[in-house]
Amino acid sequence: MFDDSNIIVGLELGTSKICVVVGEQNADSGVNIIGLGQARSRGVRKGAIINTEQVEEDLRAAVAEAETMADVEIRSVYLGVSGGHVRGFNNRGVHPVVSADREISADDVADVVKNAKAINLPAENMVIHAVRQHFLVDGHDGVTQPVGMLGSRLEVDMHVIHGNANQMQNAIRLVKGTQLEVNEIVFNGMAASLALLTGEQKELGALVIDIGGGTTEYVVHSDGVIRHAGVLAVGGDHVSNDLAYGLKVPLSRAEKLKLEYGSALVTEAAKGQTISITNDLGLELRRVNVEHLQRIMSLRLEEIFHLIAQELDRAQLTDYLRAGVFLCGGGSRVPGIVQLAENSFQMNVTPGHASAISGLTTALDQPEFAAAIGLVKYGSLRNRKRPASRSLATIGGLTDAFRRILPR
Amino acid sequence: MPATPAVKIFGVGNAGVSLLTALTVPEFAAAHLIAVNTEAASLAASAAPMKIQLENKLLRGLGTGGDPDRGRAVAEEQFSTLKSACDGANIVFILAGLGGGAGSGISPVLARAAREAGAVVLAFVTIPFECEGNRREAQAQQSLEQLKAAADGVICLPSQKVFKLIDENTSVCDTFRVIGGLLVEGVRGVWQLLARPGLIQVHFADVCALVRDRHAENGFAFVEAGGPGRAREVVEKLLAHPLLDAGRVLAESDAVLVSLTGGKDLTMAEVNRVMEQIKRQCGHAQIIMGAAIDAAFTNRLCVTVIAAKQNVASKLAVTRTETQGGISTGLSQRDTTVTRGTRTRRAKEKLFQPQLPLAIVSKGRFDKSEPTLHNGEDLDIPTFLRRGVPLN
């Protein structure tokens, strides 16, 4: 029987591209990126699927490319989800320790975690992640492992990330329709932060911003745990759209201009400079002012950063980001964006690089793949948590099957 | 000009008289409340300290019977009574429900009388629901035009818009209470602006300069919020307010009056935050603001916004009705020339290319998708448009 348990695949159905990353888990449970497939995405807007047929077609192309490159057969994937509907918030669960000797047992911990997950969500939403931050025993903060401690009151802080169930089910069904299993769904922002941040940076406190085509995800880590997460349904598509509107050019042309002349800040060189737009025959149609182009872009990107900064201020997290801001996603390729982010956040900004993982450098160096690589990383962490010694593959398969049947 | 202006508040017609009852609170103790109606029964029920019953043989004590012409006729007949009632006032507020006989007929005449008596006239009126029928609507519209011509400013509340504020289960009584409440809040907003000790004082002269001779139709909104995030909340509510058409009214107005009321804990930063947002919405409008302190408002913040809209169409309409003389029956020749003189001067200084209200901004590829709303802003619309950054 072909054992593919050490192959981990991350799949991201993005607005601008569909991307499949294949990783191979080593014996020492490190993970190595061995394959990469991508296809231009045509059926996604602002992170939400609008045309299932096109997405399916693109997905097949991307998967085929990744399979050829990695020389494996892909059976199951970790699916990244995003979209304007995804939100994160902190919640605290409380549980009184009732046993006679006041010793906290593993059951107490399970109960308090369950309480923390019992939150008041809109009916159409479901929880994607509930990430444990830390425990409090009798009001004492910062306990990471309470089992065996004495106390009368156990509390836990969790960060709960939730989103619209239908939208996420759409993505899951679509992937299943292509004969792929979905191991788990993972919030893209969280995946990106897994790929980008080292343990040290998470400890220090860092903000990861993934500027994608249709959405911008942001995640704050501090003290080694996720403190905040969110999505703005604004991304590179909006930049192109703004340019198309402001410069009065078609969208496809705006996209090209963005890539060729775009900048996050209005550069000195652009002042007064114009470029001519030619048609297929090389005849000049009209001229476009580069300064305007860059100003439109700059305003949009600045607004994205501004909205995130505002959100962090509201959550009172700005002072915890000692490792600074990390950028990834296609948007982080825009020249001058680091400077703009530094101006907006007033802290150190690093362009993203998937440093927490090894493998194909061509893949790791590209900020667009951060989220998909993070998905692989997430999968490897999940795999490691499972019992390592699996003498009988069938039993493993069975428990897996149960896992899938049982509700999350 | 006296430090605190003398204010007289007139409630005209059945609706106006009952609205006046809502104002008989200590807050308005300094204002003279005067009820004006043709029906004795409604006046008898009113708590207003001064009542004027307009009566002539034609009415035979039966009221106007929903005919504004009768209302107007009886008001013209007793023009001197109305004028003397307005004597000594610097500001006259007129509260009325348009569409019926008394409110629609008497209000424009009263407004003219008050202006002749030397007061600035602000009218707060409601326009009937669409379901009340064409006739009442037409009467209300006609009366509104006349009132706009006669009064310095008209603050008009189409009842139909109230549907956005109420839910399915609101009773009829409650609905009218909401409408009444809105008008009273409008009066209160202006009143507070003038009467309260202010952090930022609004001078009577400022208000006069804002409303005098504008003959404009105004939009207004009253919002309130409490707690630590009140400044932000107030702005959000204001921009989402149905009576301001989601901020569109602000964008179209050319003069905006903002009255903030807060407790002793009102901070300058909050005032600044609210004003900054309003300013951004208003574009080139002239803004008059006042911030007042009231101990009862501790930990709360109330904002009343009155936006004077003056579009070309209404200006033309006003000029036309006046030159035809159809409604300005009692207007003396001297008065006509004076107002016309000022109007032509105004027209000259306002000679600029009018901008079409192109509120619809194409969202390009996001046209059909669900809008990305954040704090009441649609992020799909290009940032440079929302910020109003010029590209030239």
Interface residues (C-beta under 8 A of the other chain):
Chain A: R45 K46 A48 I50 G84 L232 A233 V234 D237 H238 N241 D242 A244 Y245 G246 L251 N289 H292 R295 I296 L299 R300 E302 E303 L307
Chain B: V361 S362 K363 G364 R365 F366 S369 E370 T372 H374 L379 D380 P382 T383 F384 L385 R387 V389 L391
